Amino acid sequence: MLIGMGVAFYWARAMEYREMPNIEQSLGIHEQALKLRAYRMELISSNLANADTPNYKAKDIDFNALLSSYKSTGEMQGRDSAMKTSHPRHLGGAQGGGDMADPQFRVSNQPSIDGNTVDTQIEKSAMMENSVHYQATLTFINGKIGKLQKALRGQ
């Protein structure tokens, strides 16, 4: 009985000093994947909204390349998130969306006469594919959070 209590005390002390993983470590790369999917959805929506605008160039991001660069470097490649100021007393701007990648222009399969490169069929297909991947990422994150909640409750 005394040995059992000693082991329990040792185990409790060891657990006290063990570093608990934070939520970012638990979610892994899926947080960035969700942000990239949302950003890509904005770009595709903008493309569809400007389908009839003369000289509008369709924009998109290379999701796989951006996510693999994030996996290897730990930071998003693209725009600088800090706003530059011209005077030391100026306030910096809001940093919303600054960590997203710079969009690239999509090459048109069939150029139009007015210079617009948006192909609505391709954009709709890309939007549907992206929304399915977005939902899958959300489902995965919800499952991870559910597991963390169960662990916290001791179930």
KAGI-V969070 format. One record per run of one state. SS is the DSSP state (@ for helix, = for strand, . for the rest). FROM is the first residue (numbers start at 1). LEN is the number of residues. Records with the same first field share a line. If there is no record, write none. Layout:
SS = FROM-LEN / FROM-LEN
//
This chain:
. = 1-1 / 18-5 / 28-2 / 50-9 / 61-2 / 74-30 / 106-14 / 154-2
@ = 2-16 / 23-5 / 30-20 / 63-11 / 120-34
= = 59-2 / 104-2
//
